[in-house]
Amino acid sequence: MHSPIRQQLLDHSLQAISLVQPLLARITRRDRDLPSQLRRAMSSVSLNLAEGFGSQAGQARLRFETARGSLCESRTALRVAVAWGHLSAADVAAAEASLDTLGARLYGLCRR
């Protein structure tokens, strides 16, 4: 985990969590289940990314794919919160942009 690119990706995933965290608090006021699922999915992105960096080639790709799947789940959870009226599209815009950028980078890791 000493590579600058690895550290940048992990930092980006943690920054995305920081962007989602205040949204979780707002969703929690109106929905009991969605915040828990979103929290687990966001944690899974960072944890699987880190695990992938510590794994051998085949296992690494699997972990990166799992992180990417969790990222897609997180992004969809934000869209579901908007669809239910818990948040507005403007509320989630910064988090979605961060997740989109991270997703593109994860896609690259999955294709190695």
C-alpha atoms as a printed R data frame, in Angstrom:
    type eleno elety resid chain resno       x       y       z
1   ATOM     1    CA   MET     A     1   0.000   0.000   0.000
2   ATOM     2    CA   HIS     A     2   2.977   2.268  -0.457
3   ATOM     3    CA   SER     A     3   2.134   3.275  -4.021
4   ATOM     4    CA   PRO     A     4   0.901   6.878  -4.377
5   ATOM     5    CA   ILE     A     5  -1.894   5.736  -6.697
6   ATOM     6    CA   ARG     A     6  -3.095   3.183  -4.158
7   ATOM     7    CA   GLN     A     7  -3.106   5.808  -1.440
8   ATOM     8    CA   GLN     A     8  -4.947   8.280  -3.693
9   ATOM     9    CA   LEU     A     9  -7.674   5.721  -4.411
10  ATOM    10    CA   LEU     A    10  -8.087   4.828  -0.757
11  ATOM    11    CA   ASP     A    11  -8.156   8.522   0.181
12  ATOM    12    CA   HIS     A    12 -10.758   9.138  -2.527
13  ATOM    13    CA   SER     A    13 -12.951   6.339  -1.175
14  ATOM    14    CA   LEU     A    14 -12.730   7.822   2.325
15  ATOM    15    CA   GLN     A    15 -13.504  11.282   0.975
16  ATOM    16    CA   ALA     A    16 -16.613   9.843  -0.692
17  ATOM    17    CA   ILE     A    17 -17.684   8.440   2.685
18  ATOM    18    CA   SER     A    18 -17.247  11.925   4.168
19  ATOM    19    CA   LEU     A    19 -19.554  13.325   1.486
20  ATOM    20    CA   VAL     A    20 -22.202  10.661   2.071
21  ATOM    21    CA   GLN     A    21 -22.128  10.767   5.885
22  ATOM    22    CA   PRO     A    22 -24.219  13.945   6.328
23  ATOM    23    CA   LEU     A    23 -26.701  12.605   3.781
24  ATOM    24    CA   LEU     A    24 -27.052   9.427   5.853
25  ATOM    25    CA   ALA     A    25 -28.029  11.499   8.856
26  ATOM    26    CA   ARG     A    26 -30.789  13.169   6.847
27  ATOM    27    CA   ILE     A    27 -32.051   9.912   5.341
28  ATOM    28    CA   THR     A    28 -32.153   8.313   8.815
29  ATOM    29    CA   ARG     A    29 -34.824  10.790   9.898
30  ATOM    30    CA   ARG     A    30 -37.203   9.378   7.274
31  ATOM    31    CA   ASP     A    31 -36.087   5.800   6.582
32  ATOM    32    CA   ARG     A    32 -34.778   3.128   8.905
33  ATOM    33    CA   ASP     A    33 -33.381   0.573   6.438
34  ATOM    34    CA   LEU     A    34 -31.833   2.551   3.592
35  ATOM    35    CA   PRO     A    35 -29.141   4.295   5.676
36  ATOM    36    CA   SER     A    36 -27.864   0.991   7.037
37  ATOM    37    CA   GLN     A    37 -27.565  -0.495   3.562
38  ATOM    38    CA   LEU     A    38 -25.890   2.636   2.216
39  ATOM    39    CA   ARG     A    39 -23.437   2.697   5.132
40  ATOM    40    CA   ARG     A    40 -22.468  -0.958   4.573
41  ATOM    41    CA   ALA     A    41 -22.059  -0.449   0.829
42  ATOM    42    CA   MET     A    42 -19.860   2.628   1.254
43  ATOM    43    CA   SER     A    43 -17.689   0.834   3.817
44  ATOM    44    CA   SER     A    44 -17.419  -2.124   1.456
45  ATOM    45    CA   VAL     A    45 -15.978   0.091  -1.276
46  ATOM    46    CA   SER     A    46 -13.036   1.188   0.868
47  ATOM    47    CA   LEU     A    47 -12.491  -2.156   2.560
48  ATOM    48    CA   ASN     A    48 -12.543  -4.202  -0.656
49  ATOM    49    CA   LEU     A    49 -10.311  -1.673  -2.386
50  ATOM    50    CA   ALA     A    50  -7.736  -2.025   0.402
51  ATOM    51    CA   GLU     A    51  -8.075  -5.805   0.363
52  ATOM    52    CA   GLY     A    52  -7.516  -5.833  -3.390
53  ATOM    53    CA   PHE     A    53  -4.277  -3.916  -2.988
54  ATOM    54    CA   GLY     A    54  -3.067  -6.587  -0.586
55  ATOM    55    CA   SER     A    55  -4.082  -9.569  -2.750
56  ATOM    56    CA   GLN     A    56  -2.576 -11.540  -5.602
57  ATOM    57    CA   ALA     A    57  -3.610 -10.734  -9.179
58  ATOM    58    CA   GLY     A    58  -6.734 -12.905  -9.560
59  ATOM    59    CA   GLN     A    59  -7.990 -12.241  -6.060
60  ATOM    60    CA   ALA     A    60  -7.171  -8.549  -6.400
61  ATOM    61    CA   ARG     A    61  -9.384  -8.232  -9.463
62  ATOM    62    CA   LEU     A    62 -12.232  -9.960  -7.637
63  ATOM    63    CA   ARG     A    63 -11.927  -7.529  -4.704
64  ATOM    64    CA   PHE     A    64 -11.838  -4.536  -7.068
65  ATOM    65    CA   GLU     A    65 -14.965  -5.858  -8.798
66  ATOM    66    CA   THR     A    66 -16.670  -6.256  -5.419
67  ATOM    67    CA   ALA     A    67 -15.681  -2.678  -4.519
68  ATOM    68    CA   ARG     A    68 -17.112  -1.489  -7.838
69  ATOM    69    CA   GLY     A    69 -20.354  -3.392  -7.205
70  ATOM    70    CA   SER     A    70 -20.659  -1.800  -3.776
71  ATOM    71    CA   LEU     A    71 -20.001   1.592  -5.331
72  ATOM    72    CA   CYS     A    72 -22.859   1.018  -7.793
73  ATOM    73    CA   GLU     A    73 -25.068  -0.024  -4.878
74  ATOM    74    CA   SER     A    74 -24.121   3.133  -2.969
75  ATOM    75    CA   ARG     A    75 -24.861   5.348  -5.930
76  ATOM    76    CA   THR     A    76 -28.223   3.688  -6.442
77  ATOM    77    CA   ALA     A    77 -29.064   4.045  -2.741
78  ATOM    78    CA   LEU     A    78 -28.557   7.791  -3.107
79  ATOM    79    CA   ARG     A    79 -30.857   7.796  -6.135
80  ATOM    80    CA   VAL     A    80 -33.436   5.798  -4.186
81  ATOM    81    CA   ALA     A    81 -33.282   8.401  -1.395
82  ATOM    82    CA   VAL     A    82 -33.993  11.066  -4.004
83  ATOM    83    CA   ALA     A    83 -36.829   9.010  -5.513
84  ATOM    84    CA   TRP     A    84 -38.437   8.638  -2.078
85  ATOM    85    CA   GLY     A    85 -38.117  12.374  -1.501
86  ATOM    86    CA   HIS     A    86 -35.681  12.035   1.402
87  ATOM    87    CA   LEU     A    87 -33.110  14.185  -0.445
88  ATOM    88    CA   SER     A    88 -33.011  16.329  -3.571
89  ATOM    89    CA   ALA     A    89 -30.847  15.730  -6.621
90  ATOM    90    CA   ALA     A    90 -28.846  18.805  -5.631
91  ATOM    91    CA   ASP     A    91 -28.221  17.297  -2.189
92  ATOM    92    CA   VAL     A    92 -26.528  14.226  -3.655
93  ATOM    93    CA   ALA     A    93 -24.730  15.873  -6.596
94  ATOM    94    CA   ALA     A    94 -21.297  16.193  -4.962
95  ATOM    95    CA   ALA     A    95 -21.370  12.651  -3.591
96  ATOM    96    CA   GLU     A    96 -22.496  11.261  -6.965
97  ATOM    97    CA   ALA     A    97 -19.725  13.120  -8.783
98  ATOM    98    CA   SER     A    98 -17.143  11.732  -6.369
99  ATOM    99    CA   LEU     A    99 -18.531   8.206  -6.748
100 ATOM   100    CA   ASP     A   100 -18.546   8.541 -10.547
101 ATOM   101    CA   THR     A   101 -14.869   9.498 -10.584
102 ATOM   102    CA   LEU     A   102 -13.960   6.714  -8.186
103 ATOM   103    CA   GLY     A   103 -16.027   4.268 -10.233
104 ATOM   104    CA   ALA     A   104 -14.090   5.116 -13.379
105 ATOM   105    CA   ARG     A   105 -10.829   4.450 -11.573
106 ATOM   106    CA   LEU     A   106 -12.147   1.178 -10.170
107 ATOM   107    CA   TYR     A   107 -13.258   0.147 -13.641
108 ATOM   108    CA   GLY     A   108  -9.656   0.524 -14.766
109 ATOM   109    CA   LEU     A   109  -8.454  -1.698 -11.920
110 ATOM   110    CA   CYS     A   110 -11.020  -4.356 -12.836
111 ATOM   111    CA   ARG     A   111  -9.778  -4.496 -16.436
112 ATOM   112    CA   ARG     A   112  -6.123  -5.140 -15.616
